[in-house]
Amino acid sequence: MRYVDKTVIGLTIAFLVLLALNFVLAEWMRFIGLQSLARGAVALGLLVLWRSGLVSFGHALYFGFGAYTTVMLSLAGFTDAFVLVFAATVMSGLLAFVLGFLLRRYRAIFFALLNMAFSMILYGVVVKSEALGSTDGFGVHKPTFLGYAPEGEAVQTTLFLFALVFTYIITVATHIYLHTTLGSMSMAVRENEIRVEYLGYSAEKVIHLKYVFSGLVAGFGGGIMALAVGHVDPDSMANWTVSGEFVFITILSGTGSVAATYIGALVFELIRTYAFEYAPHIWQFILGGSLLAIIMFLPDGIWSLVKRVRKVEA
């Protein structure tokens, strides 16, 4: 329980620091922060699945579904960020709930590729449908916040505050959940499903619950990203490469802590931003090389550095 308390305290300190920095950061830094929060939320859902021994190559399905829910409601005249992001989260969660009845039966590569297949179905539908913007996508109207309509740089400042508060709540709730009996079943399902069944629990139902959670947070991330970028299109929101980025972040982060996903997302955004700026012809090579280096020298992800420091201090 002490570990839980320390983690929550650490998350709270990070939240307060970012809250203060929000009002002094340059606009481009705040934008990278927003993207990191959005992608980190999706990676948080993948972390929950990963602890159960499951990998998804298709979570752009829920990320994109949340983003398109946001833009469609925006075009329909809804501008309140609370309504838009809540709808994106709920709709993605409902989609995950429905598909979960099928996907909870599969494991290993079958689970991973089935997710990818459903993701590409969404991508194909959006690309071929003019009503959904086809390859050009749609622009998102400026969000309001419970009647407050910021202008200029205040839009991004308010949006960052909004995303930060809800990301903090989701992350702390996830951490607490992972230390409950049901949350701890992740390891049991991964190691031996038969014993879980003998104990009276349904491994499929446990996986279904975790899958729905991963869909919810992916939809949340999609909603935040749509508002941050101000534009939604299939290549940046629903393509298989987007799913690959989420897996990249999860590997980069490691599964040791819920905070790791946001650190990994920030590192990913910084590497990609600077690689694209200073080496636009080989930026993908730099990203791939970075992932290879992490796998070789930090197989448990960036968070393993924290464990190493703790061992040295002990």
matplotlib code that plots the C-alpha trace (Angstrom):
import matplotlib.pyplot as plt

x = [0.0, 2.9, 3.9, 0.4, 0.6, 4.0, 2.8, -0.3, 1.8, 4.3, 1.4, 0.0, 3.3, 3.8, 0.2, 0.8, 4.1, 2.6, -0.4, 2.0, 4.1, 1.0, 0.9, 4.6, 5.3, 5.7, 2.8, 4.8, 5.8, 2.2, 1.1, 3.7, 2.4, -1.2, -0.2, 1.8, -1.2, -3.5, -1.1, -0.1, -3.8, -4.0, -0.8, -2.2, -5.0, -2.4, -0.5, -3.5, -3.9, -0.1, -0.1, -2.7, -0.3, -2.2, -0.9, -3.2, -2.0, -5.3, -6.0, -6.1, -9.7, -10.8, -8.5, -9.9, -13.4, -13.2, -11.6, -14.4, -17.1, -15.6, -15.5, -19.0, -20.5, -18.5, -19.9, -23.4, -23.0, -21.7, -18.6, -18.3, -15.2, -16.7, -19.5, -17.2, -14.6, -17.2, -19.0, -15.7, -14.9, -18.3, -18.8, -15.3, -16.0, -19.3, -17.6, -15.0, -17.7, -19.4, -16.2, -14.9, -17.4, -15.5, -11.9, -11.9, -11.8, -8.5, -4.9, -1.4, -1.0, -4.7, -5.8, -3.3, -4.1, -7.9, -7.7, -5.6, -8.2, -11.1, -9.0, -8.4, -12.1, -12.7, -9.9, -11.3, -14.9, -13.7, -11.4, -14.1, -16.9, -17.3, -19.8, -17.0, -14.5, -12.7, -8.9, -9.2, -11.0, -12.7, -11.7, -12.9, -14.5, -12.9, -14.0, -15.8, -15.5, -18.9, -19.8, -16.3, -15.0, -11.3, -9.6, -6.1, -3.4, -5.9, -7.7, -4.6, -3.9, -7.4, -7.4, -4.1, -5.6, -8.7, -6.7, -4.3, -7.1, -8.9, -5.7, -4.7, -8.0, -7.9, -4.3, -4.8, -8.0, -6.2, -3.3, -5.7, -7.7, -4.5, -3.9, -7.4, -8.2, -9.7, -6.8, -4.3, -5.9, -4.0, -0.9, -3.0, -4.7, -1.3, 0.4, -2.4, -6.0, -7.0, -6.2, -8.2, -11.2, -10.7, -10.8, -14.3, -13.4, -14.0, -10.8, -12.7, -14.8, -11.7, -10.1, -13.4, -13.4, -9.8, -10.5, -13.4, -11.3, -8.6, -11.2, -12.5, -9.1, -8.2, -11.4, -10.6, -7.1, -8.7, -11.1, -8.2, -6.1, -8.9, -9.4, -5.6, -4.9, -8.1, -8.4, -9.3, -8.3, -7.9, -4.2, -3.3, -6.1, -7.1, -4.3, -2.4, 0.7, -1.0, -1.6, 2.1, 2.9, 0.9, 2.7, 6.0, 5.2, 4.2, 7.4, 9.4, 7.6, 7.6, 4.7, 6.2, 4.0, 1.0, 3.2, 5.6, 3.2, 3.2, 7.0, 7.2, 4.7, 6.7, 10.0, 8.3, 7.0, 10.3, 12.3, 9.8, 9.6, 13.3, 14.1, 11.6, 12.9, 16.6, 16.6, 13.3, 14.6, 15.6, 13.3, 11.6, 15.0, 15.8, 12.6, 13.2, 16.8, 15.6, 13.1, 15.9, 18.2, 15.5, 14.8, 18.5, 19.6, 16.3, 14.1, 11.7, 11.4, 12.3, 10.7, 13.3, 15.7, 13.7, 14.0, 17.7, 18.1, 16.0, 18.3, 21.4, 19.9, 19.0]
y = [0.0, 2.3, 1.9, 2.9, 6.0, 7.0, 6.6, 8.7, 11.3, 11.3, 11.7, 14.6, 16.4, 16.0, 17.2, 20.4, 21.1, 20.8, 22.9, 25.7, 25.3, 25.5, 29.3, 29.8, 27.2, 28.3, 27.4, 24.7, 23.0, 23.0, 21.4, 18.6, 18.2, 17.9, 15.2, 13.4, 13.4, 12.1, 9.3, 8.5, 7.8, 5.3, 3.7, 3.5, 1.2, -0.9, -1.2, -2.7, -5.2, -5.9, -6.9, -9.5, -10.8, -9.2, -6.9, -4.9, -3.7, -1.9, 0.6, 3.4, 2.0, 3.5, 6.5, 7.4, 6.5, 9.0, 11.6, 11.2, 11.3, 14.6, 16.2, 15.0, 16.5, 19.6, 19.9, 19.3, 22.5, 21.0, 23.0, 22.2, 20.2, 18.3, 17.1, 16.3, 14.4, 12.6, 11.5, 10.3, 8.3, 6.7, 5.9, 4.2, 2.3, 1.0, -0.1, -1.9, -3.5, -4.9, -6.1, -7.5, -10.4, -11.7, -10.6, -11.9, -15.4, -14.9, -14.7, -13.9, -12.9, -13.7, -11.0, -8.5, -9.0, -9.1, -5.7, -4.5, -5.9, -4.0, -0.9, -1.1, -1.6, 1.8, 3.3, 1.9, 3.1, 6.6, 6.9, 5.8, 7.8, 11.4, 12.0, 11.3, 13.6, 10.9, 11.4, 15.2, 14.8, 17.7, 20.7, 20.9, 24.1, 25.9, 24.3, 26.1, 25.1, 25.2, 28.4, 30.0, 30.6, 31.4, 33.2, 33.1, 31.3, 31.0, 28.2, 25.9, 26.9, 26.1, 22.8, 21.7, 22.4, 20.5, 17.5, 17.5, 17.4, 14.5, 12.6, 12.9, 11.5, 8.6, 7.7, 7.7, 5.7, 3.2, 2.9, 2.2, -0.3, -2.2, -2.8, -4.2, -7.9, -7.6, -5.5, -7.9, -10.7, -9.3, -11.3, -14.4, -14.4, -14.0, -16.8, -19.4, -18.9, -22.4, -21.7, -18.4, -20.4, -22.9, -20.0, -19.2, -16.2, -16.0, -15.1, -14.0, -11.6, -10.2, -9.6, -8.1, -5.6, -4.6, -4.3, -2.0, 0.2, 0.3, 1.4, 4.1, 5.7, 5.4, 7.3, 9.9, 10.3, 10.6, 13.3, 15.3, 15.0, 16.1, 19.3, 19.9, 19.5, 21.1, 18.7, 15.0, 12.8, 9.0, 8.9, 10.7, 9.2, 5.7, 4.2, 1.1, 3.3, 5.1, 1.8, 1.1, 4.4, 3.4, 0.0, 1.9, 4.1, 1.2, -0.7, 2.6, 3.2, -0.2, -1.6, -0.9, 2.2, 4.0, 7.2, 5.5, 5.8, 9.6, 9.7, 7.4, 9.4, 12.6, 11.0, 9.7, 13.1, 14.8, 12.3, 12.4, 16.3, 16.9, 14.0, 15.3, 18.9, 18.2, 15.0, 14.9, 12.2, 9.7, 10.5, 7.1, 5.5, 7.5, 6.4, 2.8, 3.0, 4.5, 1.7, -0.9, 0.8, 0.6, -3.0, -3.9, -1.8, -1.2, -4.3, -3.3, 0.2, 3.7, 3.0, 0.3, 3.2, 4.2, 0.7, 0.7, 4.0, 2.6, -0.5, 1.7, 3.8, 0.7]
z = [0.0, 0.6, -3.0, -4.1, -1.9, -3.3, -6.8, -6.3, -4.5, -7.4, -9.9, -7.9, -7.8, -11.5, -12.1, -10.0, -11.7, -15.2, -14.0, -13.1, -16.3, -18.4, -18.0, -18.9, -21.6, -25.2, -27.5, -29.3, -26.1, -24.9, -28.1, -27.7, -24.2, -25.4, -27.9, -25.2, -22.9, -25.7, -26.9, -23.3, -22.5, -25.3, -24.2, -20.7, -22.0, -23.9, -20.6, -18.9, -21.8, -21.9, -18.2, -19.2, -21.9, -24.8, -27.5, -29.8, -33.2, -33.9, -31.2, -33.8, -34.2, -30.9, -31.1, -34.6, -33.6, -30.7, -32.9, -35.5, -32.9, -31.7, -35.2, -36.2, -33.0, -33.6, -37.2, -35.7, -33.6, -30.3, -29.1, -25.4, -24.8, -21.9, -24.2, -27.1, -25.1, -23.0, -26.1, -27.8, -24.7, -24.3, -28.0, -28.2, -25.0, -26.5, -29.6, -27.5, -25.5, -28.6, -30.3, -27.0, -27.1, -30.1, -29.2, -25.7, -27.1, -28.8, -27.6, -28.8, -32.5, -33.3, -30.8, -32.1, -35.8, -35.3, -33.7, -36.6, -39.1, -37.4, -37.3, -41.1, -41.6, -40.0, -42.0, -45.3, -44.5, -43.7, -46.7, -49.1, -47.6, -48.7, -45.9, -43.5, -45.2, -47.2, -47.2, -46.5, -43.3, -41.4, -39.4, -35.7, -34.5, -31.6, -28.3, -25.5, -21.8, -19.9, -21.7, -21.6, -25.1, -25.0, -27.9, -29.3, -27.2, -24.3, -26.3, -26.1, -22.5, -21.4, -23.4, -21.8, -18.4, -19.3, -20.7, -17.7, -15.1, -16.7, -17.6, -13.9, -12.7, -15.2, -14.4, -10.6, -11.0, -13.2, -10.7, -7.9, -10.0, -10.9, -7.2, -6.5, -6.7, -10.1, -11.4, -10.0, -12.0, -15.1, -14.0, -13.2, -16.6, -18.3, -16.4, -16.1, -17.3, -16.2, -12.6, -12.8, -14.0, -11.1, -8.6, -9.9, -12.1, -15.9, -17.7, -20.7, -18.7, -17.0, -20.5, -21.8, -18.9, -19.6, -23.3, -22.7, -20.5, -23.1, -25.7, -23.3, -22.7, -26.4, -27.3, -24.7, -26.3, -29.7, -28.5, -27.0, -30.1, -32.3, -30.3, -30.0, -33.7, -34.9, -37.8, -38.2, -41.1, -41.5, -42.1, -38.8, -36.7, -37.9, -40.1, -39.0, -38.6, -35.8, -33.9, -34.4, -32.7, -29.6, -29.4, -29.9, -26.9, -24.7, -25.5, -24.9, -21.6, -20.1, -17.9, -14.5, -13.7, -15.1, -15.2, -17.6, -20.5, -20.4, -20.1, -23.1, -25.1, -24.4, -25.4, -28.5, -29.5, -28.9, -30.9, -33.8, -33.7, -33.7, -36.1, -38.6, -38.2, -38.5, -40.6, -42.6, -45.0, -42.3, -39.4, -39.5, -39.5, -36.3, -34.7, -35.5, -34.3, -31.0, -30.5, -31.3, -28.7, -26.1, -26.7, -26.6, -23.6, -21.7, -22.5, -19.7, -21.0, -19.7, -16.3, -15.6, -15.1, -12.0, -10.6, -11.2, -9.3, -6.4, -6.2, -6.1, -3.3, -1.4]

ax = plt.figure().add_subplot(projection="3d")
ax.plot(x, y, z, "-o")
ax.set_aspect("equal")
plt.show()
